[in-house]
Amino acid sequence: MSPSAFCQTQTPIQAPASPKPAATLLAKAASNAAADPGQLLMSNPSSAGIPSNWQVQASSLSGEVFAPKQLQGRVAVVFYWSTNCAVCRDTLPELRSNLEGWRKKPVAVVQVNVDKQAADWRSYEQIRNVMHKPVPGLFSLRMDAGLSPTKLPLTLVVDAQNRVVRRYEGRIAPEAWNDVADLLP
């Protein structure tokens, strides 16, 4: 089945709260869990299927290996996508634009491509690089190893200590950017 078959529009799924996230995120998590019994399952990292510390094996177009520690001290929006997913492709300009708006803050956007054919991602990136100037804080990567998400797009909001605090499947909800703001110093 192609990655485009997994493109979904869904409501956000809460990731487990980290031990020291912003107080507002804790309050939101508590109120959401209380309102939706299904959210109670998301309070445990193992039941949510989300690691408490985010990891990925990926590299840039130039072949530079990425390490999540490169984000140290920054809040990150991690976006898993495929060139075969129209919703994913439509979201990429939004990510760039929002990152430009946060340019004076410790924020990063990590775009992790999961195409089966690396050539598809390379072609897309080469075209994008001709059309757009580089944006500081944008990491455009291709997954080198590991399991790809079963539904795309997948967005993780990661705090400055590299802990996943939210997970969104489908289109990025506006609340994701509120989550980023809540985590900033």
N, C-alpha and C positions, 0 to 999 in steps of 0.2 A: 504494500500500500504506500502511496507517495505521501511525503510530508504535508502536502496541501490538503489531504483528506483529514488531517488532524486540526486544521485551522478552526478555531472555535471562538465564539463570543460568549463569555461566561462571567459570572460575578466573581469578585475576588475571593480567594481562599486564604485564610489567615495562617501564617506560619507561626511557629512557636515564638513567644516573646523571649528575648534575651534577658539575662539577669539585670542589665543596667540600661534598658532603652529609655528614651524620653518618657516622662510621666504621662504625657498625653497618649502615647502609643499603648501604654499599659492600660489606661482607662478605656481606650477604644476596644482593645482586645477583650477586656473583662465584660464590657457591655455587649459586644457582639456574641461572645460565647454564651452569655446568659440569655440573650434573645433567640439564639439558634442552637438547640441541643447538639446538632451535627458539628458545630464549631468546637464543642468540647473535645472531640477527637483530635483537633488540631493543636491542642495545648501540649501534647507530648511529641517531641521531635521524631521519634521512631514511628509513631502512628501517622504522622503527617508525611513521612517520606522525605523530609527535608533535613539535611545535616545542620547542626547548630553552627558549624563553621563552613562557609562556602568554599568549594574547591572545584577546579576545572583544569583539564589538560588541553591547552589550546595554544595556537601561535598566530602571529600576525602575517600579513601578506608578504612581508620581507623575510619571514621564517623565524623571527624572534619569538622565543618561548615566553609565554605569559605566566606570571606567578601572582596569585591573589595578594601577596604581600606588597605588590606594587601599588595597591590601593590604600595601604596603611594610613589611617587618619582621615580617610575620605568616606563619605556616604556614597554608596554606589547603587545604580539601577542596572541590574544584569538582565539582558534581554536575549533569550534563545529564539532563533529564527531560521528560516529557510528561504531560498530564492523561489521555491515552488509555492510559497504561502503568500497570497495576495494581501491578507491582513498584516502579515509580518512586514512585507515591503512597504505598505502604506504607513506603517508606524515609524519606520526609520527616520524620516525627516522630522517628525515630532520629537523624537529623542534628541536629535542634533539641535533643534531649535530650543528646546527646554534647557539643554546643557549650556548653550550660549547665554541664555538668560541667567544661569547660575555661575557664570564664569569667575566671579570674585569669591565664590564659596568653595569649601572643600568637598566637591561633588565630582563623581565620575560616572560615565555610562560605558558599560561593557556589553558590546554586541557579540554574541557567540553564535556563529553560523553552524548548523548541523547538517548541511547538504551531504548527500552520499558521494557526490562527485565534487572534488575540490575545484575542478575547472569552472564549475558553475559559479561558485563563490568568488574565485579569482576574477572572472570576467565582470561580475557585478561590481566588485571593489575597484577595478581599474576604471570603469565608466564613472563610478561615483567620485573617485579621486580627481578625475578630469573636471567634473561639474561642480565640485564643492571644495572650498578651502579646508584645510585641517582645523579641527576644533580641539583646543586643549582639553584634556580629560576624557577624550573619546578613545576607547580601545575597541578596535574592530578585529575580531579573532575568528578562527575556524577551530572547531573542536577536533583535537587530534586523537583522542581515545576516550573511552568511557561510554556510558549509556546516554543516549539522547532522550530528551523529554518525549513522552507519548503524545502530548497535545501541544500545539504551537499556535500562537506565540506563548511563551512562558516568561514571566517577568518576576524577578526577585528584587526586593529592596534589602540591601545589606548595610548594616551600620558600620561605623568607623573602626570597630574591632573585628570586622569580617564575619559578623553573625547575621544570619538571615532573620529578618523580622517580619516580612510579609511576602506573600506569593500570590501572583495574579495569573490566571489562565485566560487566554483570549485577548481581546483589546485591552490596552492599558487604561485602567480606570483613573479618573482625575484624582482620586484619593491617594494614588501612588505618589504623586508629587507632594501631596499634603504630608504623607509619611516621611518623605525626604526632608521637608521643611522642619518637621517635628524632631528629626534626628540631628539637625545641624546645631553647632555650638552657638 
